[in-house]
Amino acid sequence: MTVALVAAQRVPIAWTFIFFTKVTPAVGMAWHLVRREWRAIAVVGLASLGIFVVSFTMGPGLWADWVALLLRSDYQQPFSVPLWIRLILAAILAVCGGITGRRWTIPIAVVVAHPAIWNNTLAIPLLWAAAALKERRRFVP
C-alpha cells in the first residue's frame, strides 16, 4: 500500500490499487480534491471505473458477494474507535493537509482510515517518510 501511495504522488492511477484492495484508505484522495487536481481525480476515476466495468462484466456476482462480505464483517478492531469515526477524522486530516499543502498528511490519513490498524499498518507512514527522505536527498547538490 505504501508503494501505491508513494507512486500515486507522481502517477495518480496508483490510487486504483488502494480503491480495489482496502477501500477506506482511499479517503486520502480528498487531498487531491481540495487542491482541485481535477486531472488526477479524473485519471483515478476513469481507471477505477474501467477496472470495475471489466471485472463486473466478467463476474457480476463476485461484486455482490464482496459488498455482502464487507457489510456483514464482524471484524473486531484492535483499537476501540469505530471505523466510521476514523473515516471522518481521516477525511478531515486529508482535507486540511490538501488545503495547507502538507503531503505528509496522506499516509497518516490512510492509516487512520485503514480497516485494520495493526503494527504493520503503522509502517505505512514510516516507509512514506523514508521514500520522501530518499527523494529529497536525490535533489540536494
C-alpha positions in Angstrom: 0.0 0.0 0.0 2.9 2.4 0.8 4.3 1.8 -2.7 1.0 2.7 -4.2 0.8 5.9 -2.1 4.3 7.0 -3.0 3.7 6.2 -6.7 0.4 8.0 -6.6 2.2 11.3 -6.0 3.7 11.1 -9.5 1.2 8.7 -11.2 -2.2 9.2 -9.7 -3.5 6.0 -11.3 -1.8 4.1 -8.5 -4.7 5.1 -6.2 -6.8 2.5 -8.1 -4.8 -0.2 -6.2 -6.0 1.2 -2.9 -9.6 1.6 -4.2 -9.7 -2.1 -5.0 -7.9 -3.5 -2.0 -8.7 -1.8 1.3 -11.2 0.8 0.1 -11.4 3.0 3.1 -7.8 4.4 2.8 -8.9 5.9 -0.5 -10.1 8.8 1.7 -6.6 10.1 1.1 -7.9 11.2 -2.4 -9.6 14.1 -0.5 -6.2 15.7 -0.6 -6.3 15.9 -4.4 -9.9 17.0 -4.3 -9.4 20.1 -2.1 -6.4 21.0 -4.2 -8.6 20.9 -7.2 -6.3 18.5 -9.0 -9.0 17.5 -11.4 -6.8 15.7 -13.9 -5.5 13.3 -11.1 -9.1 12.8 -9.9 -10.3 12.1 -13.5 -7.5 9.7 -14.2 -8.2 7.7 -11.0 -11.9 7.8 -11.5 -11.8 6.7 -15.1 -9.2 3.9 -14.4 -11.3 2.7 -11.5 -14.5 2.8 -13.5 -12.8 0.8 -16.3 -11.5 -1.8 -13.9 -14.9 -2.1 -12.3 -16.8 -2.4 -15.6 -14.4 -5.1 -16.9 -14.5 -7.1 -13.7 -18.2 -6.7 -13.3 -18.8 -7.9 -16.8 -16.6 -11.0 -16.1 -18.3 -11.8 -12.8 -21.1 -9.6 -11.5 -22.0 -12.0 -8.7 -18.5 -11.6 -7.3 -19.1 -7.9 -6.7 -22.3 -8.6 -4.9 -20.5 -11.2 -2.7 -17.7 -8.8 -1.9 -20.1 -6.0 -0.9 -22.1 -8.5 1.2 -18.8 -9.6 2.9 -18.0 -6.0 3.8 -21.4 -5.4 5.2 -21.6 -8.5 7.4 -18.0 -8.4 8.6 -17.8 -8.8 12.4 -14.1 -7.9 12.4 -13.0 -6.6 15.8 -10.7 -3.7 15.7 -7.7 -3.7 18.0 -8.5 -0.1 18.8 -11.8 1.0 20.3 -12.6 3.9 17.9 -15.2 2.8 15.4 -14.3 2.9 11.7 -16.9 5.5 10.8 -15.4 7.9 13.3 -11.9 7.2 12.0 -13.1 7.8 8.4 -14.4 11.2 9.3 -11.1 12.0 11.1 -9.1 10.7 8.2 -11.1 12.8 5.7 -10.6 16.0 7.9 -6.8 15.3 8.1 -6.5 14.8 4.3 -8.6 17.9 3.6 -6.5 20.0 6.0 -3.3 18.6 4.5 -4.5 19.4 1.0 -5.5 23.0 1.9 -2.1 23.7 3.5 -0.1 21.7 1.0 1.2 19.2 3.6 1.5 16.0 1.6 2.7 14.0 4.7 -0.9 14.0 5.9 -1.9 11.5 3.2 -0.2 8.4 4.8 -1.4 9.4 8.3 -5.0 9.7 6.9 -4.6 6.3 5.2 -3.6 4.7 8.5 -6.4 6.3 10.4 -8.9 5.1 7.7 -7.4 1.7 7.4 -10.0 -1.0 8.2 -7.5 -2.9 10.4 -4.8 -1.0 12.3 -2.0 -3.3 13.3 1.7 -2.8 13.7 2.3 -3.4 10.0 -0.2 -0.7 9.2 1.8 1.7 11.2 4.7 1.1 8.9 2.9 3.0 6.1 3.9 6.5 7.3 7.4 5.3 8.2 8.0 3.9 4.7 6.5 7.0 3.2 8.9 9.2 5.2 11.8 7.0 4.1 10.8 7.4 0.5 10.4 11.2 0.9 13.8 11.4 2.5 15.4 9.4 -0.3 13.7 11.7 -2.9 14.9 14.8 -1.1 18.5 13.6 -1.0 18.4 12.9 -4.7 17.8 16.6 -5.4 20.3 18.0 -2.9 23.5 19.0 -4.6 
